[in-house]
Amino acid sequence: MHRLRPLNTGLLLAASALAALAASPASAQAAAESIWHSAGTVAPVDAAREPVYGQPASDFSVIVWLDPECPYCKMLGRTPEKVVDTSGGRVNLVVRLLPLPMHGRAAFVASATAICVSRQTPPAGYFRFLDRYMELTRTNGAGLPETTGASVEALAREAGVNDMAALDACVHAPDTVQALGQEFNAANAAGVTGTPAIVVRDNRSGKLAMTEGAIPASEITGVIRALGANGAD
């Protein structure tokens, strides 16, 4: 099996504009009225530049900043996807990658690989790779278990990648490192203080609500209803 070369995480660390970002996410048990707050600048979903789960032109978007080695991100799991699946086409989802330096090489390798998977597959491949990685990872920088079939290469193949040499080249390409650095800057502009960070955007009015942590689907659907009631509905 073609294996990826060791990733120069020093370059990725240098690209991080949020190297000190390590705040604990909000408790999933926090009251609904206290966990949602305002957000800074958040770019709307753009299917031309990022994989979108659901219909690109939806009334609402769920935007998640995720660290593949974050235990709270693992707890969140496929919850945002389930919100989209039950929305009747009114909600879409993007996952923007924010590997924290505290989670070391594993977080950066998984993030870079996810970006590169998206360049060889439809959006479904990107989400399949991330979902499987989050299912299997031991979190906190420990990475995938050392068992057969549990490697970023194997998960990339499962997600639909055929050209492993191209994947390897992409993972190490300067523009992939740059893309991760740009996402750190975007997270900073949005006001992200920990992962997972979740933004709900009403695409009709531009209104935003943000929270952090492994929250249940009911919290996301609740704030969608609230934004809709105060927006264009």
N, C-alpha and C positions, 0 to 999 in steps of 0.2 A: 504494500500500500504506500502511495506517495504521502510522505509526512511533511508538514510545514516546517520551514526553517525556524530556528529560535528568533523570536521577535525582539527587536531593539526597543525595549520599554523605556530606555532613557530618553529617546526622542519623544515618546508619548507623554512621559512625565513633564518634559520641557514644554509640551504643547498645552498642558493643563493650566487654565486660567483660574481654576478653583482648587488648587492643590490642598487647601485647608478645609475643603468641604467635607465635613464628617458629622454633621449634626444628627442626632437621633431622630427618626421619623416619629410623627404623632402617633399616639396610641389608637389602635383600631376601635377601642371602646369609648373614645371621646364622644361627647354629645354632638349631634348633627349641627346644632347652631354654633358650635365653637370650632369645628375643624376646618371649615371653608373660609378662605380669606381672599383678599385681592391679590392679583398677580401684576407683575411688571409688563414688559414687552414680550409678547408671545407671537411668533410667526404663525399664520394660519396654515392649515394642512395644504400641502402642495404635492399632488400626485406625480408631478413632473420631476420632482427631486427626491421624494422619499416614498417608501412602500406604505400603502394605505390598506387597512383592513376594513372592508365594507365599501359603501358607495362613495367615491371621491366627492361628489356634490351632495352632501347631507346637511340637514339643518344644524346639527350639533357635531362637534368633534371632541373626542377624549384624547388628550395628549399626555403621554407618560414619559418621564425621564427615568431610565432604568439602568442600574448597574448589574450586569449579569452575575456578580458574586455577592450581591446584597441579600442577606437572609430575609429581609422584609419584602424585597421584590419577589423572592421565591414564594413567600406566603401569599402575596397578591395573586400570583399565578395568572391564570387565564380569565380572571374576573372582568377586566375591561372588554375582552373579546366577547364574553357572555352578554355584557350589556349591549354591544353592537348586534349580536345574534338575535336578541329579543326586542330590538327597537323598530322593527318593520321598515328598515332603511333610513330612519331619521338620524342615526348616529354612525360616525365612523371613528377610526382609531389610528393613531400613529404612535410608534415607540421610538423615542430619541435616546441615544445611548450616552451614558454618563459614567464611564468606569472610574471609580475613585482610586486615587493613588494608594490609599490605605489597604485596598484589596489586591494590590500588586499585579504581577504579570498575567495571572489567569483572567482578570477582569478585562484587561486591555486586549489580550488575544481573542477572547470571546467576542468583544465588541468589534474589533477589526474584522474578524471572520464573518460576523453577521452582516456588516456593510458589504463585504465582498460576495457573500452569498446572494445578496439582493441584486448584484450586478450580473449574475448569471441566471437568475430565476425570476418568475413572476412574484408579486408581493407575498403570495401564500408561502413561498419558500423561505422568505425572511422570517415570517412569524413561526413557521414550523421549526426552523433552526432555534430561534430563541425559546420557544415553548419547551422543546426537548432539552435544551441546555439548562433551563431553569428547573425542570423536573429532576435532572440528574446531578446538578452541581452540589458539592458539599458546602458551598458558600464561604464567605469570609476569606477569600483568597485560596482556599484549598482546591478549587477546580473540580474537574470531573473525576469520578472514581476510576481506579486503574483496573478496569475490567474490559473484556472484549466488546467492541462496539461502542465504547464510551470514550470518544475522542472528538475533538472539533472536526477532524477530517471525516470521521464516520457520520457525524451529525450533518455535516455539509452535504455529503452524498445522499443521505436520507432526504434532505431538503430539496434535492434536484440538481446539485452541482455535478457536472460531468468532467470539466477541465480542471483537474487538481493543480496542475502547474500554473495555470492562470490564476487560480485562487491564491496560491502561495505568493505569486508576484504581486497580486493586489494587496494582500495583507501587509506586505513590506513596502508598498509604494508610498512615496511622500504625500500624495493627495489623500490617501486613506488616513494617515496620521493627521494631516491638516483638517480633514473632515471631523475627526474626533475633537481636535482643538477648537474648531468653530462651534461645536455643540457645547463645549464647556462655556464658551463666551455667551452663547444663546441662553443656557441655563442660568448664568449669572444675571443676564438682563431680565430674565423672567422672574427672578427672585427665589430660585430654588435653594433650599437649605438642607436637603437630604433626599435620599432615595428610598422608595419610589416617590417622585413628585408627580402629582396628577392635576392637570388643568382641564376643565370643561369649558368649551368655547361655544357660544351661540353664534353661528356663522351668519345669521341674519342681522343681528344687532351689534356683533363684535364684543358683547359682554363676556367677561371671564370670571371663573372661580377656581381657586387653587387649594389643594391640601397635600398632605404627605402621609405616607403609611400604607399598611396593608388593610385597606378599608373594604367593606362588603359592597356588593353590587347595589344594594339598596341605597347606599350613600350617594353613589354616582347618579342613579336614576332619579333620586330625590332632588339633587341640585339641578339636573336637567329640567325637571318639572318647574323648579323655582325660577330658573333663568327664562324658561319659556313663558311663564305667567307674567314676568316683568318685561318681556321682550316683544316679539312680533306675533305671538299667538293671539 
